[in-house]
Amino acid sequence: MSACRSNRATAPPQLVLGFGDVGERAITEGIATIGDLLAGACRPGRVVAGQDPS
């Protein structure tokens, strides 16, 4: 995304979402799902799918 920033900065990290021909309910549910995923990524001791927790 740095190429799309006016100052070409590489930080902070960005998440870009695009919605085309999607209903408002689907957008709301999708954003909630992404929020849950991001919240889980910040939890101490989290286990990533496919990763051995031991």
CHARMM internal coordinates of N, CA and C (Angstrom, degrees):
IC EDIT
DIST 1 N 1 CA 1.4468
DIST 1 CA 1 C 1.5232
ANGL 1 N 1 CA 1 C 112.64
DIST 1 C 2 N 1.3191
ANGL 1 CA 1 C 2 N 118.35
DIHE 1 N 1 CA 1 C 2 N -11.67
DIST 2 N 2 CA 1.4645
ANGL 1 C 2 N 2 CA 119.02
DIHE 1 CA 1 C 2 N 2 CA -177.11
DIST 2 CA 2 C 1.5296
ANGL 2 N 2 CA 2 C 111.59
DIHE 1 C 2 N 2 CA 2 C -58.36
DIST 2 C 3 N 1.3221
ANGL 2 CA 2 C 3 N 117.86
DIHE 2 N 2 CA 2 C 3 N -30.70
DIST 3 N 3 CA 1.4592
ANGL 2 C 3 N 3 CA 120.45
DIHE 2 CA 2 C 3 N 3 CA 179.39
DIST 3 CA 3 C 1.5219
ANGL 3 N 3 CA 3 C 111.99
DIHE 2 C 3 N 3 CA 3 C -67.39
DIST 3 C 4 N 1.3242
ANGL 3 CA 3 C 4 N 117.06
DIHE 3 N 3 CA 3 C 4 N -20.88
DIST 4 N 4 CA 1.4615
ANGL 3 C 4 N 4 CA 121.50
DIHE 3 CA 3 C 4 N 4 CA -178.91
DIST 4 CA 4 C 1.5287
ANGL 4 N 4 CA 4 C 112.91
DIHE 3 C 4 N 4 CA 4 C -94.08
DIST 4 C 5 N 1.3077
ANGL 4 CA 4 C 5 N 117.66
DIHE 4 N 4 CA 4 C 5 N -4.09
DIST 5 N 5 CA 1.4619
ANGL 4 C 5 N 5 CA 121.39
DIHE 4 CA 4 C 5 N 5 CA 178.68
DIST 5 CA 5 C 1.5225
ANGL 5 N 5 CA 5 C 109.79
DIHE 4 C 5 N 5 CA 5 C -91.46
DIST 5 C 6 N 1.3129
ANGL 5 CA 5 C 6 N 115.02
DIHE 5 N 5 CA 5 C 6 N 145.18
DIST 6 N 6 CA 1.4623
ANGL 5 C 6 N 6 CA 118.84
DIHE 5 CA 5 C 6 N 6 CA -178.06
DIST 6 CA 6 C 1.5263
ANGL 6 N 6 CA 6 C 112.33
DIHE 5 C 6 N 6 CA 6 C -63.58
DIST 6 C 7 N 1.3427
ANGL 6 CA 6 C 7 N 117.66
DIHE 6 N 6 CA 6 C 7 N -29.80
DIST 7 N 7 CA 1.4652
ANGL 6 C 7 N 7 CA 120.52
DIHE 6 CA 6 C 7 N 7 CA -178.15
DIST 7 CA 7 C 1.5314
ANGL 7 N 7 CA 7 C 112.65
DIHE 6 C 7 N 7 CA 7 C -105.49
DIST 7 C 8 N 1.3430
ANGL 7 CA 7 C 8 N 117.00
DIHE 7 N 7 CA 7 C 8 N 6.43
DIST 8 N 8 CA 1.4704
ANGL 7 C 8 N 8 CA 123.65
DIHE 7 CA 7 C 8 N 8 CA 178.10
DIST 8 CA 8 C 1.5304
ANGL 8 N 8 CA 8 C 113.39
DIHE 7 C 8 N 8 CA 8 C 60.94
DIST 8 C 9 N 1.3254
ANGL 8 CA 8 C 9 N 118.22
DIHE 8 N 8 CA 8 C 9 N 18.78
DIST 9 N 9 CA 1.4678
ANGL 8 C 9 N 9 CA 121.89
DIHE 8 CA 8 C 9 N 9 CA 179.74
DIST 9 CA 9 C 1.5244
ANGL 9 N 9 CA 9 C 110.25
DIHE 8 C 9 N 9 CA 9 C -63.84
DIST 9 C 10 N 1.3129
ANGL 9 CA 9 C 10 N 116.22
DIHE 9 N 9 CA 9 C 10 N 147.48
DIST 10 N 10 CA 1.4646
ANGL 9 C 10 N 10 CA 121.11
DIHE 9 CA 9 C 10 N 10 CA 178.18
DIST 10 CA 10 C 1.5249
ANGL 10 N 10 CA 10 C 112.30
DIHE 9 C 10 N 10 CA 10 C -100.45
DIST 10 C 11 N 1.3181
ANGL 10 CA 10 C 11 N 117.76
DIHE 10 N 10 CA 10 C 11 N -3.07
DIST 11 N 11 CA 1.4659
ANGL 10 C 11 N 11 CA 121.56
DIHE 10 CA 10 C 11 N 11 CA -179.48
DIST 11 CA 11 C 1.5200
ANGL 11 N 11 CA 11 C 108.29
DIHE 10 C 11 N 11 CA 11 C -135.25
DIST 11 C 12 N 1.2752
ANGL 11 CA 11 C 12 N 120.73
DIHE 11 N 11 CA 11 C 12 N 152.97
DIST 12 N 12 CA 1.4551
ANGL 11 C 12 N 12 CA 128.03
DIHE 11 CA 11 C 12 N 12 CA -0.83
DIST 12 CA 12 C 1.5282
ANGL 12 N 12 CA 12 C 110.92
DIHE 11 C 12 N 12 CA 12 C -75.20
DIST 12 C 13 N 1.3565
ANGL 12 CA 12 C 13 N 116.77
DIHE 12 N 12 CA 12 C 13 N 164.92
DIST 13 N 13 CA 1.4660
ANGL 12 C 13 N 13 CA 120.48
DIHE 12 CA 12 C 13 N 13 CA 178.28
DIST 13 CA 13 C 1.5224
ANGL 13 N 13 CA 13 C 110.78
DIHE 12 C 13 N 13 CA 13 C -58.72
DIST 13 C 14 N 1.3216
ANGL 13 CA 13 C 14 N 116.51
DIHE 13 N 13 CA 13 C 14 N 152.94
DIST 14 N 14 CA 1.4546
ANGL 13 C 14 N 14 CA 121.19
DIHE 13 CA 13 C 14 N 14 CA -178.98
DIST 14 CA 14 C 1.5138
ANGL 14 N 14 CA 14 C 110.76
DIHE 13 C 14 N 14 CA 14 C -130.07
DIST 14 C 15 N 1.3023
ANGL 14 CA 14 C 15 N 114.89
DIHE 14 N 14 CA 14 C 15 N 153.66
DIST 15 N 15 CA 1.4524
ANGL 14 C 15 N 15 CA 123.00
DIHE 14 CA 14 C 15 N 15 CA 171.11
DIST 15 CA 15 C 1.5116
ANGL 15 N 15 CA 15 C 106.48
DIHE 14 C 15 N 15 CA 15 C -126.71
DIST 15 C 16 N 1.3221
ANGL 15 CA 15 C 16 N 116.64
DIHE 15 N 15 CA 15 C 16 N 120.89
DIST 16 N 16 CA 1.4543
ANGL 15 C 16 N 16 CA 121.00
DIHE 15 CA 15 C 16 N 16 CA -178.81
DIST 16 CA 16 C 1.5221
ANGL 16 N 16 CA 16 C 107.94
DIHE 15 C 16 N 16 CA 16 C -108.43
DIST 16 C 17 N 1.3219
ANGL 16 CA 16 C 17 N 115.68
DIHE 16 N 16 CA 16 C 17 N 128.58
DIST 17 N 17 CA 1.4573
ANGL 16 C 17 N 17 CA 121.33
DIHE 16 CA 16 C 17 N 17 CA 179.11
DIST 17 CA 17 C 1.5127
ANGL 17 N 17 CA 17 C 108.89
DIHE 16 C 17 N 17 CA 17 C -116.54
DIST 17 C 18 N 1.3110
ANGL 17 CA 17 C 18 N 116.12
DIHE 17 N 17 CA 17 C 18 N 139.23
DIST 18 N 18 CA 1.4541
ANGL 17 C 18 N 18 CA 120.66
DIHE 17 CA 17 C 18 N 18 CA 176.18
DIST 18 CA 18 C 1.5138
ANGL 18 N 18 CA 18 C 109.71
DIHE 17 C 18 N 18 CA 18 C -125.00
DIST 18 C 19 N 1.3119
ANGL 18 CA 18 C 19 N 116.59
DIHE 18 N 18 CA 18 C 19 N 140.47
DIST 19 N 19 CA 1.4514
ANGL 18 C 19 N 19 CA 121.18
DIHE 18 CA 18 C 19 N 19 CA -179.24
DIST 19 CA 19 C 1.5171
ANGL 19 N 19 CA 19 C 108.49
DIHE 18 C 19 N 19 CA 19 C -128.25
DIST 19 C 20 N 1.3070
ANGL 19 CA 19 C 20 N 116.39
DIHE 19 N 19 CA 19 C 20 N 124.33
DIST 20 N 20 CA 1.4567
ANGL 19 C 20 N 20 CA 120.86
DIHE 19 CA 19 C 20 N 20 CA 176.69
DIST 20 CA 20 C 1.5135
ANGL 20 N 20 CA 20 C 109.54
DIHE 19 C 20 N 20 CA 20 C -136.79
DIST 20 C 21 N 1.2968
ANGL 20 CA 20 C 21 N 116.48
DIHE 20 N 20 CA 20 C 21 N 127.68
DIST 21 N 21 CA 1.4622
ANGL 20 C 21 N 21 CA 122.28
DIHE 20 CA 20 C 21 N 21 CA 179.57
DIST 21 CA 21 C 1.5266
ANGL 21 N 21 CA 21 C 111.77
DIHE 20 C 21 N 21 CA 21 C 53.16
DIST 21 C 22 N 1.3217
ANGL 21 CA 21 C 22 N 115.62
DIHE 21 N 21 CA 21 C 22 N 44.38
DIST 22 N 22 CA 1.4589
ANGL 21 C 22 N 22 CA 122.04
DIHE 21 CA 21 C 22 N 22 CA 179.50
DIST 22 CA 22 C 1.5229
ANGL 22 N 22 CA 22 C 107.91
DIHE 21 C 22 N 22 CA 22 C -124.24
DIST 22 C 23 N 1.3225
ANGL 22 CA 22 C 23 N 115.88
DIHE 22 N 22 CA 22 C 23 N 137.33
DIST 23 N 23 CA 1.4584
ANGL 22 C 23 N 23 CA 120.22
DIHE 22 CA 22 C 23 N 23 CA -179.92
DIST 23 CA 23 C 1.5129
ANGL 23 N 23 CA 23 C 112.47
DIHE 22 C 23 N 23 CA 23 C -73.06
DIST 23 C 24 N 1.3152
ANGL 23 CA 23 C 24 N 115.44
DIHE 23 N 23 CA 23 C 24 N 158.79
DIST 24 N 24 CA 1.4645
ANGL 23 C 24 N 24 CA 121.01
DIHE 23 CA 23 C 24 N 24 CA -178.48
DIST 24 CA 24 C 1.5236
ANGL 24 N 24 CA 24 C 111.83
DIHE 23 C 24 N 24 CA 24 C -58.90
DIST 24 C 25 N 1.3250
ANGL 24 CA 24 C 25 N 117.91
DIHE 24 N 24 CA 24 C 25 N -38.97
DIST 25 N 25 CA 1.4668
ANGL 24 C 25 N 25 CA 120.82
DIHE 24 CA 24 C 25 N 25 CA -179.59
DIST 25 CA 25 C 1.5269
ANGL 25 N 25 CA 25 C 110.53
DIHE 24 C 25 N 25 CA 25 C -62.81
DIST 25 C 26 N 1.3281
ANGL 25 CA 25 C 26 N 117.44
DIHE 25 N 25 CA 25 C 26 N -43.73
DIST 26 N 26 CA 1.4612
ANGL 25 C 26 N 26 CA 121.02
DIHE 25 CA 25 C 26 N 26 CA 179.15
DIST 26 CA 26 C 1.5240
ANGL 26 N 26 CA 26 C 111.13
DIHE 25 C 26 N 26 CA 26 C -63.77
DIST 26 C 27 N 1.3151
ANGL 26 CA 26 C 27 N 116.84
DIHE 26 N 26 CA 26 C 27 N -38.33
DIST 27 N 27 CA 1.4689
ANGL 26 C 27 N 27 CA 120.90
DIHE 26 CA 26 C 27 N 27 CA 177.72
DIST 27 CA 27 C 1.5204
ANGL 27 N 27 CA 27 C 109.91
DIHE 26 C 27 N 27 CA 27 C -64.07
DIST 27 C 28 N 1.3203
ANGL 27 CA 27 C 28 N 116.85
DIHE 27 N 27 CA 27 C 28 N -46.71
DIST 28 N 28 CA 1.4651
ANGL 27 C 28 N 28 CA 121.58
DIHE 27 CA 27 C 28 N 28 CA -179.93
DIST 28 CA 28 C 1.5252
ANGL 28 N 28 CA 28 C 110.73
DIHE 27 C 28 N 28 CA 28 C -59.85
DIST 28 C 29 N 1.3289
ANGL 28 CA 28 C 29 N 116.94
DIHE 28 N 28 CA 28 C 29 N -46.05
DIST 29 N 29 CA 1.4642
ANGL 28 C 29 N 29 CA 120.69
DIHE 28 CA 28 C 29 N 29 CA 179.80
DIST 29 CA 29 C 1.5265
ANGL 29 N 29 CA 29 C 111.15
DIHE 28 C 29 N 29 CA 29 C -66.04
DIST 29 C 30 N 1.3210
ANGL 29 CA 29 C 30 N 116.82
DIHE 29 N 29 CA 29 C 30 N -39.42
DIST 30 N 30 CA 1.4605
ANGL 29 C 30 N 30 CA 120.54
DIHE 29 CA 29 C 30 N 30 CA 178.99
DIST 30 CA 30 C 1.5164
ANGL 30 N 30 CA 30 C 112.69
DIHE 29 C 30 N 30 CA 30 C -64.04
DIST 30 C 31 N 1.3127
ANGL 30 CA 30 C 31 N 116.09
DIHE 30 N 30 CA 30 C 31 N -42.97
DIST 31 N 31 CA 1.4643
ANGL 30 C 31 N 31 CA 119.80
DIHE 30 CA 30 C 31 N 31 CA 178.54
DIST 31 CA 31 C 1.5278
ANGL 31 N 31 CA 31 C 110.50
DIHE 30 C 31 N 31 CA 31 C -65.42
DIST 31 C 32 N 1.3271
ANGL 31 CA 31 C 32 N 117.40
DIHE 31 N 31 CA 31 C 32 N -39.29
DIST 32 N 32 CA 1.4687
ANGL 31 C 32 N 32 CA 120.78
DIHE 31 CA 31 C 32 N 32 CA 177.47
DIST 32 CA 32 C 1.5301
ANGL 32 N 32 CA 32 C 110.33
DIHE 31 C 32 N 32 CA 32 C -62.54
DIST 32 C 33 N 1.3212
ANGL 32 CA 32 C 33 N 117.08
DIHE 32 N 32 CA 32 C 33 N -41.39
DIST 33 N 33 CA 1.4668
ANGL 32 C 33 N 33 CA 121.10
DIHE 32 CA 32 C 33 N 33 CA 178.92
DIST 33 CA 33 C 1.5237
ANGL 33 N 33 CA 33 C 111.04
DIHE 32 C 33 N 33 CA 33 C -63.72
DIST 33 C 34 N 1.3112
ANGL 33 CA 33 C 34 N 116.95
DIHE 33 N 33 CA 33 C 34 N -44.56
DIST 34 N 34 CA 1.4670
ANGL 33 C 34 N 34 CA 120.39
DIHE 33 CA 33 C 34 N 34 CA 178.13
DIST 34 CA 34 C 1.5283
ANGL 34 N 34 CA 34 C 110.24
DIHE 33 C 34 N 34 CA 34 C -62.91
DIST 34 C 35 N 1.3228
ANGL 34 CA 34 C 35 N 117.02
DIHE 34 N 34 CA 34 C 35 N -40.72
DIST 35 N 35 CA 1.4650
ANGL 34 C 35 N 35 CA 120.42
DIHE 34 CA 34 C 35 N 35 CA 177.06
DIST 35 CA 35 C 1.5137
ANGL 35 N 35 CA 35 C 111.78
DIHE 34 C 35 N 35 CA 35 C -59.58
DIST 35 C 36 N 1.3351
ANGL 35 CA 35 C 36 N 116.52
DIHE 35 N 35 CA 35 C 36 N -43.05
DIST 36 N 36 CA 1.4699
ANGL 35 C 36 N 36 CA 120.43
DIHE 35 CA 35 C 36 N 36 CA 177.64
DIST 36 CA 36 C 1.5215
ANGL 36 N 36 CA 36 C 111.10
DIHE 35 C 36 N 36 CA 36 C -62.28
DIST 36 C 37 N 1.3277
ANGL 36 CA 36 C 37 N 116.54
DIHE 36 N 36 CA 36 C 37 N -42.53
DIST 37 N 37 CA 1.4670
ANGL 36 C 37 N 37 CA 120.11
DIHE 36 CA 36 C 37 N 37 CA 178.79
DIST 37 CA 37 C 1.5206
ANGL 37 N 37 CA 37 C 111.69
DIHE 36 C 37 N 37 CA 37 C -63.11
DIST 37 C 38 N 1.3248
ANGL 37 CA 37 C 38 N 116.73
DIHE 37 N 37 CA 37 C 38 N -44.57
DIST 38 N 38 CA 1.4637
ANGL 37 C 38 N 38 CA 120.06
DIHE 37 CA 37 C 38 N 38 CA 179.74
DIST 38 CA 38 C 1.5186
ANGL 38 N 38 CA 38 C 111.35
DIHE 37 C 38 N 38 CA 38 C -66.72
DIST 38 C 39 N 1.3209
ANGL 38 CA 38 C 39 N 117.78
DIHE 38 N 38 CA 38 C 39 N -38.76
DIST 39 N 39 CA 1.4646
ANGL 38 C 39 N 39 CA 121.16
DIHE 38 CA 38 C 39 N 39 CA 178.10
DIST 39 CA 39 C 1.5237
ANGL 39 N 39 CA 39 C 109.86
DIHE 38 C 39 N 39 CA 39 C -63.59
DIST 39 C 40 N 1.3240
ANGL 39 CA 39 C 40 N 116.98
DIHE 39 N 39 CA 39 C 40 N -40.57
DIST 40 N 40 CA 1.4579
ANGL 39 C 40 N 40 CA 121.36
DIHE 39 CA 39 C 40 N 40 CA 178.64
DIST 40 CA 40 C 1.5110
ANGL 40 N 40 CA 40 C 112.45
DIHE 39 C 40 N 40 CA 40 C -66.33
DIST 40 C 41 N 1.3163
ANGL 40 CA 40 C 41 N 116.84
DIHE 40 N 40 CA 40 C 41 N -32.05
DIST 41 N 41 CA 1.4611
ANGL 40 C 41 N 41 CA 121.12
DIHE 40 CA 40 C 41 N 41 CA -179.96
DIST 41 CA 41 C 1.5177
ANGL 41 N 41 CA 41 C 111.58
DIHE 40 C 41 N 41 CA 41 C -68.07
DIST 41 C 42 N 1.3165
ANGL 41 CA 41 C 42 N 117.09
DIHE 41 N 41 CA 41 C 42 N -19.59
DIST 42 N 42 CA 1.4673
ANGL 41 C 42 N 42 CA 121.53
DIHE 41 CA 41 C 42 N 42 CA -177.50
DIST 42 CA 42 C 1.5267
ANGL 42 N 42 CA 42 C 112.42
DIHE 41 C 42 N 42 CA 42 C -96.05
DIST 42 C 43 N 1.3417
ANGL 42 CA 42 C 43 N 117.47
DIHE 42 N 42 CA 42 C 43 N -4.24
DIST 43 N 43 CA 1.4631
ANGL 42 C 43 N 43 CA 120.35
DIHE 42 CA 42 C 43 N 43 CA -178.18
DIST 43 CA 43 C 1.5219
ANGL 43 N 43 CA 43 C 111.28
DIHE 42 C 43 N 43 CA 43 C -78.43
DIST 43 C 44 N 1.3379
ANGL 43 CA 43 C 44 N 117.31
DIHE 43 N 43 CA 43 C 44 N 133.04
DIST 44 N 44 CA 1.4616
ANGL 43 C 44 N 44 CA 120.06
DIHE 43 CA 43 C 44 N 44 CA 175.10
DIST 44 CA 44 C 1.5255
ANGL 44 N 44 CA 44 C 110.03
DIHE 43 C 44 N 44 CA 44 C -64.06
DIST 44 C 45 N 1.3153
ANGL 44 CA 44 C 45 N 116.68
DIHE 44 N 44 CA 44 C 45 N 140.91
DIST 45 N 45 CA 1.4568
ANGL 44 C 45 N 45 CA 121.11
DIHE 44 CA 44 C 45 N 45 CA 176.57
DIST 45 CA 45 C 1.5103
ANGL 45 N 45 CA 45 C 114.05
DIHE 44 C 45 N 45 CA 45 C 77.08
DIST 45 C 46 N 1.3189
ANGL 45 CA 45 C 46 N 117.43
DIHE 45 N 45 CA 45 C 46 N 13.27
DIST 46 N 46 CA 1.4591
ANGL 45 C 46 N 46 CA 119.98
DIHE 45 CA 45 C 46 N 46 CA -178.70
DIST 46 CA 46 C 1.5206
ANGL 46 N 46 CA 46 C 109.90
DIHE 45 C 46 N 46 CA 46 C -66.97
DIST 46 C 47 N 1.3086
ANGL 46 CA 46 C 47 N 115.86
DIHE 46 N 46 CA 46 C 47 N 153.95
DIST 47 N 47 CA 1.4539
ANGL 46 C 47 N 47 CA 122.28
DIHE 46 CA 46 C 47 N 47 CA 176.02
DIST 47 CA 47 C 1.5181
ANGL 47 N 47 CA 47 C 107.98
DIHE 46 C 47 N 47 CA 47 C -112.99
DIST 47 C 48 N 1.3137
ANGL 47 CA 47 C 48 N 115.93
DIHE 47 N 47 CA 47 C 48 N 126.37
DIST 48 N 48 CA 1.4533
ANGL 47 C 48 N 48 CA 121.63
DIHE 47 CA 47 C 48 N 48 CA 179.83
DIST 48 CA 48 C 1.5208
ANGL 48 N 48 CA 48 C 108.21
DIHE 47 C 48 N 48 CA 48 C -87.20
DIST 48 C 49 N 1.3231
ANGL 48 CA 48 C 49 N 117.67
DIHE 48 N 48 CA 48 C 49 N 139.51
DIST 49 N 49 CA 1.4530
ANGL 48 C 49 N 49 CA 121.60
DIHE 48 CA 48 C 49 N 49 CA 179.28
DIST 49 CA 49 C 1.5250
ANGL 49 N 49 CA 49 C 110.37
DIHE 48 C 49 N 49 CA 49 C -52.79
DIST 49 C 50 N 1.3258
ANGL 49 CA 49 C 50 N 116.05
DIHE 49 N 49 CA 49 C 50 N 132.41
DIST 50 N 50 CA 1.4474
ANGL 49 C 50 N 50 CA 120.52
DIHE 49 CA 49 C 50 N 50 CA 179.46
DIST 50 CA 50 C 1.5200
ANGL 50 N 50 CA 50 C 113.97
DIHE 49 C 50 N 50 CA 50 C 84.43
DIST 50 C 51 N 1.3245
ANGL 50 CA 50 C 51 N 116.51
DIHE 50 N 50 CA 50 C 51 N -0.67
DIST 51 N 51 CA 1.4747
ANGL 50 C 51 N 51 CA 121.08
DIHE 50 CA 50 C 51 N 51 CA -177.67
DIST 51 CA 51 C 1.5230
ANGL 51 N 51 CA 51 C 108.84
DIHE 50 C 51 N 51 CA 51 C -104.37
DIST 51 C 52 N 1.3235
ANGL 51 CA 51 C 52 N 117.16
DIHE 51 N 51 CA 51 C 52 N 135.84
DIST 52 N 52 CA 1.4624
ANGL 51 C 52 N 52 CA 122.27
DIHE 51 CA 51 C 52 N 52 CA 177.74
DIST 52 CA 52 C 1.5123
ANGL 52 N 52 CA 52 C 108.68
DIHE 51 C 52 N 52 CA 52 C -73.75
DIST 52 C 53 N 1.3683
ANGL 52 CA 52 C 53 N 118.06
DIHE 52 N 52 CA 52 C 53 N 118.83
DIST 53 N 53 CA 1.4669
ANGL 52 C 53 N 53 CA 120.68
DIHE 52 CA 52 C 53 N 53 CA -176.48
DIST 53 CA 53 C 1.5195
ANGL 53 N 53 CA 53 C 114.40
DIHE 52 C 53 N 53 CA 53 C -71.31
DIST 53 C 54 N 1.3448
ANGL 53 CA 53 C 54 N 119.57
DIHE 53 N 53 CA 53 C 54 N -9.20
DIST 54 N 54 CA 1.4666
ANGL 53 C 54 N 54 CA 120.07
DIHE 53 CA 53 C 54 N 54 CA -177.25
DIST 54 CA 54 C 1.5010
ANGL 54 N 54 CA 54 C 113.32
DIHE 53 C 54 N 54 CA 54 C -83.16
END
COOR INIT
IC SEED 1 N 1 CA 1 C
IC BUILD
